[in-house]
Amino acid sequence: MNNRITCETIPCKEFPFHMLTPSRIAMLKQNKPSLIVSDFERFGIPKIVSYGILLGRGVFKWLAVRRYLIIIKCHWKSRVRELQEAIRIDKANGGQRCLYLRGKLAGYEECRKELRWALNTKRWNAPFTDKGANDYLRAIE
């Protein structure tokens, strides 16, 4: 039995259900509540209702937090470059602070690596605590 959602199973000419595959999903725009609201509006759900639900369920917050995390990741990249330059300069001047600077650099690099991992997870993903969402992904895969 084919459980795939398509334009034949749900009458909607506007939403590209054919893109809901692990290999194609990254081509869809993401990360804005207004995109979700626009999609729901095509199904007749008023904007005010969609915005209220997304706000109440924390979607606004987590999309904003994701953007903040990307900014932090970029900020840490700048600090890594600054520390690399400071290490180079310190070595040229006798290396009094080199171990301290290397330790600080290692901390930033480790945190940045873990943050990059979290931000770069695949979009074909759901929270492990949400059985319904994971069942849905398995059903349409």
KEDREN-407425 format. One record per residue (C-alpha): residue number from 1; residue in one letter; x, y, z. Coordinates in nm, 3 decimals. Layout:
{r NUM "A" {X Y Z}}
...
END
This chain:
{r 1 "M" {0.000 0.000 0.000}}
{r 2 "N" {0.139 0.340 -0.099}}
{r 3 "N" {0.101 0.598 0.179}}
{r 4 "R" {0.279 0.875 -0.013}}
{r 5 "I" {0.105 1.210 -0.005}}
{r 6 "T" {0.066 1.348 -0.355}}
{r 7 "C" {-0.143 1.604 -0.537}}
{r 8 "E" {-0.373 1.315 -0.626}}
{r 9 "T" {-0.433 1.217 -0.262}}
{r 10 "I" {-0.469 1.578 -0.142}}
{r 11 "P" {-0.606 1.825 -0.394}}
{r 12 "C" {-0.353 2.107 -0.390}}
{r 13 "K" {-0.184 2.242 -0.698}}
{r 14 "E" {0.024 2.490 -0.501}}
{r 15 "F" {0.231 2.272 -0.267}}
{r 16 "P" {0.504 2.055 -0.424}}
{r 17 "F" {0.432 1.724 -0.250}}
{r 18 "H" {0.656 1.551 -0.504}}
{r 19 "M" {0.949 1.725 -0.331}}
{r 20 "L" {0.884 1.539 -0.004}}
{r 21 "T" {1.157 1.280 -0.049}}
{r 22 "P" {1.489 1.251 0.136}}
{r 23 "S" {1.680 1.349 -0.177}}
{r 24 "R" {1.462 1.646 -0.279}}
{r 25 "I" {1.345 1.804 0.046}}
{r 26 "A" {1.649 2.035 0.073}}
{r 27 "M" {1.529 2.218 -0.239}}
{r 28 "L" {1.226 2.361 -0.056}}
{r 29 "K" {1.250 2.699 0.117}}
{r 30 "Q" {1.252 2.681 0.496}}
{r 31 "N" {1.297 2.856 0.831}}
{r 32 "K" {1.026 3.122 0.815}}
{r 33 "P" {0.687 3.104 0.984}}
{r 34 "S" {0.544 3.305 0.694}}
{r 35 "L" {0.628 3.019 0.454}}
{r 36 "I" {0.429 2.776 0.668}}
{r 37 "V" {0.142 3.023 0.700}}
{r 38 "S" {0.137 3.071 0.324}}
{r 39 "D" {0.120 2.693 0.270}}
{r 40 "F" {-0.167 2.657 0.519}}
{r 41 "E" {-0.350 2.949 0.360}}
{r 42 "R" {-0.364 2.753 0.034}}
{r 43 "F" {-0.565 2.492 0.224}}
{r 44 "G" {-0.808 2.756 0.350}}
{r 45 "I" {-0.662 2.810 0.697}}
{r 46 "P" {-0.665 3.182 0.784}}
{r 47 "K" {-0.329 3.351 0.845}}
{r 48 "I" {-0.422 3.466 1.193}}
{r 49 "V" {-0.498 3.106 1.296}}
{r 50 "S" {-0.173 2.970 1.153}}
{r 51 "Y" {0.041 3.243 1.306}}
{r 52 "G" {-0.124 3.192 1.644}}
{r 53 "I" {-0.070 2.816 1.639}}
{r 54 "L" {0.293 2.848 1.529}}
{r 55 "L" {0.360 3.106 1.799}}
{r 56 "G" {0.185 2.903 2.068}}
{r 57 "R" {0.365 2.580 1.975}}
{r 58 "G" {0.711 2.740 1.983}}
{r 59 "V" {0.784 2.731 1.609}}
{r 60 "F" {0.857 3.106 1.602}}
{r 61 "K" {1.102 3.068 1.888}}
{r 62 "W" {1.291 2.772 1.744}}
{r 63 "L" {1.324 2.922 1.400}}
{r 64 "A" {1.461 3.238 1.564}}
{r 65 "V" {1.694 3.032 1.787}}
{r 66 "R" {1.825 2.851 1.479}}
{r 67 "R" {1.910 3.188 1.321}}
{r 68 "Y" {2.081 3.301 1.645}}
{r 69 "L" {2.285 2.980 1.654}}
{r 70 "I" {2.404 3.043 1.298}}
{r 71 "I" {2.514 3.394 1.401}}
{r 72 "I" {2.697 3.251 1.705}}
{r 73 "K" {2.870 2.992 1.484}}
{r 74 "C" {2.996 3.269 1.255}}
{r 75 "H" {3.106 3.476 1.555}}
{r 76 "W" {3.305 3.181 1.689}}
{r 77 "K" {3.467 3.136 1.348}}
{r 78 "S" {3.593 3.495 1.374}}
{r 79 "R" {3.729 3.424 1.721}}
{r 80 "V" {3.905 3.111 1.593}}
{r 81 "R" {4.077 3.318 1.324}}
{r 82 "E" {4.173 3.585 1.579}}
{r 83 "L" {4.321 3.322 1.810}}
{r 84 "Q" {4.513 3.160 1.526}}
{r 85 "E" {4.665 3.500 1.445}}
{r 86 "A" {4.737 3.567 1.815}}
{r 87 "I" {4.917 3.230 1.838}}
{r 88 "R" {5.125 3.317 1.532}}
{r 89 "I" {5.219 3.655 1.680}}
{r 90 "D" {5.291 3.504 2.023}}
{r 91 "K" {5.522 3.242 1.873}}
{r 92 "A" {5.712 3.518 1.691}}
{r 93 "N" {5.752 3.704 2.025}}
{r 94 "G" {5.876 3.411 2.232}}
{r 95 "G" {5.556 3.211 2.295}}
{r 96 "Q" {5.474 3.320 2.653}}
{r 97 "R" {5.095 3.275 2.609}}
{r 98 "C" {5.097 3.004 2.343}}
{r 99 "L" {4.960 2.719 2.558}}
{r 100 "Y" {4.681 2.937 2.696}}
{r 101 "L" {4.585 3.057 2.348}}
{r 102 "R" {4.593 2.703 2.207}}
{r 103 "G" {4.364 2.580 2.484}}
{r 104 "K" {4.121 2.862 2.421}}
{r 105 "L" {4.135 2.789 2.048}}
{r 106 "A" {4.065 2.420 2.106}}
{r 107 "G" {3.759 2.508 2.315}}
{r 108 "Y" {3.614 2.731 2.045}}
{r 109 "E" {3.687 2.475 1.775}}
{r 110 "E" {3.518 2.196 1.971}}
{r 111 "C" {3.207 2.402 2.046}}
{r 112 "R" {3.186 2.523 1.688}}
{r 113 "K" {3.217 2.167 1.557}}
{r 114 "E" {2.930 2.046 1.776}}
{r 115 "L" {2.714 2.345 1.681}}
{r 116 "R" {2.782 2.286 1.311}}
{r 117 "W" {2.678 1.922 1.355}}
{r 118 "A" {2.345 2.027 1.507}}
{r 119 "L" {2.277 2.295 1.245}}
{r 120 "N" {2.370 2.070 0.953}}
{r 121 "T" {2.153 1.770 1.036}}
{r 122 "K" {1.944 1.642 0.750}}
{r 123 "R" {1.601 1.795 0.695}}
{r 124 "W" {1.450 1.445 0.673}}
{r 125 "N" {1.444 1.438 1.049}}
{r 126 "A" {1.204 1.465 1.342}}
{r 127 "P" {1.250 1.488 1.718}}
{r 128 "F" {1.304 1.137 1.853}}
{r 129 "T" {1.036 1.211 2.116}}
{r 130 "D" {0.766 1.267 1.851}}
{r 131 "K" {0.638 0.922 1.751}}
{r 132 "G" {0.371 1.063 1.517}}
{r 133 "A" {0.623 1.270 1.319}}
{r 134 "N" {0.865 0.978 1.290}}
{r 135 "D" {0.585 0.744 1.181}}
{r 136 "Y" {0.493 0.997 0.912}}
{r 137 "L" {0.852 1.012 0.783}}
{r 138 "R" {0.871 0.633 0.765}}
{r 139 "A" {0.534 0.614 0.588}}
{r 140 "I" {0.628 0.850 0.307}}
{r 141 "E" {0.992 0.747 0.268}}
END
